[in-house]
Amino acid sequence: MNIHRFHISRRSFLQRCSLTAAATGLPLWFLERDLRGASTEAKPLSPNDRPGVALVGCGGQGRGDAGNASRFGEIIAVCDVDEAHVEAAAKQFTKGGKTPAKYNDFRKLLERKDLQAVVVGTPDHWHTLVNLAATRAGKDVYGEKPLTLTIDEGKHMVTEVRRQKTVFQTGTQQRSDAHFRLACELVRNGRLGKLKEVTVWLPAGLREGPFQTAPVPAGLNWDYWLGQAPKVDYVPQRCHTMFRYWYEYSGGTMTDWGAHHNDIALWAIGLPGPTQVEGKALSQPIPGGYTAISDYDVKFTYANGVIENVRSTKADNIFGGVEDPAGQRNGIRFEGSEGWLWVNRGSFRASDKALIDTPLPEGAPRLYKSDDHMGNFFDCIRSRKLPVADVEAGHRGACISHLSAIALRTGLRLNWDPAQEEFIGDNAKAGNAYVAREMRKPYDYTFAG
């Protein structure tokens, strides 16, 4: 086996860092540190260099994920309960005249012996059963966020992935973005002094309705699409991309963008979860329309005294005194005794530029480094190491969004035990009623094998 080494001059190294810093806005010291720690050896080939990959859930997000995965593996099969989605995916991933096998039942797909990895891009209410089935079949999984529909489902997922020793990467790709990692490292290392407050801004959801029923489109298995959710007549606004605005299938923007930003907030705080949550719905859903609350203000309290706020925004919002130049309606503000830090996918700034530009000391604690979320997943398929957004990280991050939704739906102040993952004390019964949901048969845990 040949391993090739390369050498780079100090001048070239600094020039490369400077160009990257100018392009990304990241500080030079951070880029130099990352590059110094990067491997200078070519990765050896292995039988898994082009593993067989299947896509379950062939909507736009799923096909995007599978396209990303196709950089590292061969898309050999696609599956969806909508025939139009299956055909679109099969056409997209036809390569060299070879078309992926087409399925409408993911359980049959998982019987394939040439399949090693599964990309799951279904609506949220199907994540858990597909993920569980794939894990039990011994497949490695890249699962879209949020990890689950409920907190209870997350506990099942963590247990099964650990039991089967499979690789599971949650699609919270901001963990592989250097801006978010740097923000969390600065907070973790006390750059802002004592962390006092974290504010997560999320786009307001949709408040529309009432909606009318319609004939089920040809080629769509509506009962299978509904899965564990209650049986209802077909409504176009329930299906495909609009599913996220219904609590039956998702959790609104709280579990959409919130799955990303709440995960980063938790990564920075460094605790498994809060101890208290309370929320206020700023508007109520329209009867017969979307059921997820669209405008909200949620407050978490952590055992170390940190407060986390999760708030919906309007297009003209000013984010805690920091106007977002990228025009995004979301982001995270960390505030400590020595200043604040703001980060989202379009901007990264602080109350004092020195808070970012001053290097952390040698030996300062670092976080898991990944610069390519899908690449990290396939690297871990080879190494069998935990990926940057392992199943437990996906579960704990999703819990923040689920706890927010529960607080909004109950309208109560709730005490949470992050170790036992249950509500305790006053109002515990009301909160625990939402930790798990009744699954419509046959689409319960037994459906996943």
N, C-alpha and C positions, 0 to 999 in steps of 0.2 A: 504494500500500500504506500503510495507516494504522498507525502505531506509537504506542501510548498510554503516557504516562509517569505515574507517580504519585509523590506526595511524602508524607512521613511526618514528623511533628514529632519533635523530640528526646525530648519527654516520652512520646509514644506509642511511640517506638522502645524506650526503656528499660522502659516498662511491659510491652511485648510480650516483651522479653528476660527480664524478671523472672518473668513468668507461665510462660514456657517452662522456665526454670531450675527453678522450683518443681515443675513437672510431670515433668521428665525427670531431675533430679538433676545435670544438666550445669552447669558453672560459668558464671557470668554473662559473664566475659570472653570465653569461647569462643563463646558464643551471639552476643554483640555483634560479634565478629570475623566470624563466618559471615554474619550479617545485613548487615553493612557491605559484604561482598564479594558479596552476592547481586545478581543482575541486577534492575533496576527497569524493564525494558522487556518488554512483551508479545512473545511469540515470533511472528514472522511466519508466516502460513500457507504451506504448501507442498503439492505433490501427495502427499507422503508422510504427511500429517497423520492419515489413516486407512488405512494400508497393509493389504493382504491378509495374513492370518496363518494358518498351519496348525499344528495340534497333532499331533505324532507321539509316541505313548505316552500312552494315555488313562486311566491309573489315577488314583488320588486326587491324587498330587503333580502329575501332568501337567495335570489339569483345574484344579487350583488355580493353577498357573502361567498357563494359558491365560485363566482368569478375570481374573487380574491384567493380562495383556496386552490383554484386551478393553477396558480403559480407554483404550487408545491406537490400536487397530487393529480390523479386522473379522475374526472367526474364520470363514474361508470353507471350511475343510476339516479333517477329523479322520482319524486313522489309528491302527490297532492290530491286532495279530494275534488279539485276543480280541474277538469280535463283540459281546459284552455291554458291553465297555468303549467300543467305537465307538458303540453305540446310546446309552449314557449320556451320552457327550460331545456327540453330535449333538443330543440333547434339551436338554442344558444350554445349548448355544450357539445354539439356534434363536431368531431375533430377527425380530420383525415378520412372522412367518409364513414366514421364509426359513431353511431348515435347511442347515447346512454339508454339503458333499459328503463322502461316506464312502469310506474306502479301507482295504484290508488289506495293501497293499504301498507303502511310503513312496516307492519309486522312481517309481511312476506319479504320485503326488501332486506330486512335484517337477517334473513336466513342465508344470505350470500356469504360464501367462504372467502371470496376475493375482496371483501369490503373491510376496511380497517377503520375508517373515520367517517363520521356523520356530521353534516352541517344542518342544524335545526333552525328554520326560519319561519315556523308556523305562527299564527296568532298566539297571544300569551297563554290562553286557557288550555292550549295543547302542549306547551313546553314540557311540563313535568312528565306526562305519560310517554311522550316520545323519548325524552332524555332517559327516563328510567328503563324503558325497553331496550334502547341502544346500549346503555351501560350494562344491563344484565346479559346482553348478547356479546359482551366483551369488546364493544367498539369504543374508540375514543371519540369524544364529542366536542364540537364547537357549538354552543347553544346561545341563541340570541337572548338579549336582555328584555325584560327582567327575567331572572332565572325561573320564577314561578308565578302562579296566580295567587297563592296564599302562603302564609308563614309555615303552616304545617307541611306543605309540599316541599319546602326548602329543607326541612329536617329529614324527610325521606330521601331527598337527593343526596345530601351530604353523607348519610349513612350508606347508601348504595354505592356511591363512587368510591368511598373508602373501602368497602367490602370487596368490590371487584378490582380495585387497584387500577382503574382506568384513568386516562388523562381527560380532564374536563376543563375547557376554557369558556368562561362567560364572555359574551360579546360586549363588555363594558370597555371599549377600546381606548378610552381616555387614560387608562392605566399604562398604555404604551405610548403616550404623548409626553415628551420631555418637559413641556411647560407645566403640566399637572404634577408630574413627579417632582420637579424642582420645587413647586409651591408646597407640596406636602413635606418634602425634606426640610425646607426652611422653617415651616411651622413646627415640625417634630423636633428640630434642633434649637428651638427657642429664639429664632431670629426676630420674631415679633414680640419678644418678652413672654409674659404669661398670656397664653391664648384665652380670650374672654368670650368671643362670640363669632359664630360662623353663620353667614346668611346665604342661602341657596335661592337664587332667582330662577323661576321656571316660566315658560310661556303659559298664558292663560289658555284653558281648553275651549271646546266648542259648547255653546249653550243654544241648542236648536231643537225644533220639533213643533208639534207632534208629526210623526211619520206614518205613512200608509204602507200596508202590506202589498206584496206584489207576487206574481208567479215566480217560482224558483227557476233560475236560468238553466237552460239545457247544459248538461255536463257537470253540474254542481251537485254533489251529494250533501244536501243541506243538513240531514240528521247527523251525518258523520262530522261535518264542519262544526255543528253545535257541540258535539261531544259531551263533556260532563255538565255543560250549562243547561238550564231549563229548556224544555221543548217549547218553541214559539214559532209562529208563522214567519215566513221570510220577509225581511225588510231590507232593502238595498243598503241603507245606512248602517246596518249592523255588521255587514260582511266586509271582508278584505281590509283595506287600509283604515276604514272608519271604525273598526272593532274596538280600537283603543279608548273610545269615549264612552264605553259601556262597562259598568262594574262586573257584569256577567262574564266578560271576556278579558278585561284588562283593568286599568285604574286611572284613565285619563292621562294628562301630561305629568301627573305625579309619578306614574310608573313608566313613562316614556322618557323624556329628558331627565326626570327625577332619578331614574335608575343610574344614569351617568353621574350627575352632579352629587347626589347623595352618597354614592360610592366614594367619590373623591373626598368629600367632607369627612366621611368615616375613616378613610385612609390617613388623613391628616391628624384627626383627633386621636387615633391610635387605640381606641377602646372597642369592645365587641358590640356595643350598642348603648342607647340611652337608658335612663331609669324612669323618665317621666315624659309624657307627651300630652299636649292639648292642642286643639285646632278649632278654627272658626271658618265656616263656609261663608264667603262673601256674596254668594248668590246661590239660588237653588235650581236644580234641573227643571226643565219644562215638562210637565206630565205628557207621557207618550213620546218623549224625545230621548236624547242622550241621558244616561243615568249618572255618569261620573261628574262630580262637582268640578266646575270649571275655574272658579275664582276662590282663593283660599289664603289662609295665614296659619301656619302650624309652628308650634314651639316645642323643641326638645330640651331636656335638661340631662346632662351627663354626670356621672359620679364625681368627676373632677371639677364640677362647677361650670363647665363650658355650656353655653347656650347655643343651640342651632335653630335658626329660623328657616322655614321653607315657605316662600311666598310666590304667588303668581304675579305676572307682570302684564302691562299693556305696552304697546309699541313705543310710546313716548316716555317710558319710565326712565328715571335716573337711578342707577344701581348703587344705592347707599353712598351717594356723593361722587360716584365714578361713572361718568358718561361713557358708554361703550361705543368706540369709534367704528366697530364692525357692524353695528346695527343689530346685533343679536339680542334676543329678548331673554337671555339666560346667562348665568355665570355664578361664580362663588366669590364671596368676600370674606377673608379671614381678618379678624381684628384682635390685636393683642395690646398689652400695656405699652409697647414701644412703637406701634404703628399698624398699618393695614396693608393687605395684599389682595389684589383682584386678579382672577384668572378665568378665562373661558377659551373657546376654540379660536377666537379672533384676537384676543389681547391679553397682555400680562404686564402688570404694573404694580407699583407700591406707593405708599405715602412719601417715602424717601427712596430715591433710586439706589442709594447705598445699601438698602436692605437686600436688594437683589445682586448688586455688583460686587459686594464684599464676599470673598470666598469663605466657605465654611472651613473650620480648622481640619487639619489632617486627622483622620481617625473618627470624624463625625459620623454618626449612624447614617447609613444609606438605605434607600428602599430598592426593591426589586427593579432591575433595569431591563426594560423591553422597549425597543423602538419600532417593532413591527408586530402587531397583535396576532395576526394570522400566522406569521412566521414563527413567533414564539410558541404557538400551539403545535406546529409541526416539528420544531426543535425538541419540544417536550415529548412528542410521540417517539422520537429517536432515543432521547435520554431517559425517559420515564420520570423526569423530575416534575414538580408542580409548576404549572404555568402562572403567569403574573395575575390572572383573574380566575384562580382556582374556584372550585365549586363552593367552598366555604366563604370566600370573599364575595362571590356572586350572591350567596344566600344572605349574608350579613348586610350587604348593600341594599338588596331588594327589601329586606325587613324594614329599613328606614322608610321606604316608600309605602309599604303595606301598613306600617304603624301610622303614618300620616293619614292614609285613607280611612283607617279605622277610627282615628280621632275625629275626623271630619264627619263620618257617618253616624257616630254616636253622639257627638257634641259634648263629650265628657272629658274631664282631666283623668288620665289613666297612668297607673304606675306599672312599669315594665321590668321584669327580671330577665336581663340579657343572658344569664347563664342557663336558666331553666326554660327560657323562651316562652314565657307566659305572663299574663297580667296578674298582679297581686293587689291586695288591699282594696280600698274603695273602688267601686265600679268594675271590679275584676270580671264579674260574670258577664257584663255587657260587652267588654272588650274581647274576652275569650271566645265569645260566640262567633267572632269573625276570623279567628286564627285558622280555622279549617272551615270548609264548606261542604255541604252534601253534594256528592257527585252522582249525576244521573246515570243509572245503569243502562247498558253494560260498560259505560266509559268511566270506570273507577280504577282503583289501583290494580285490580286483577287483570285489567285490559292490557297492562304493560308486561304481562307475563310473570 
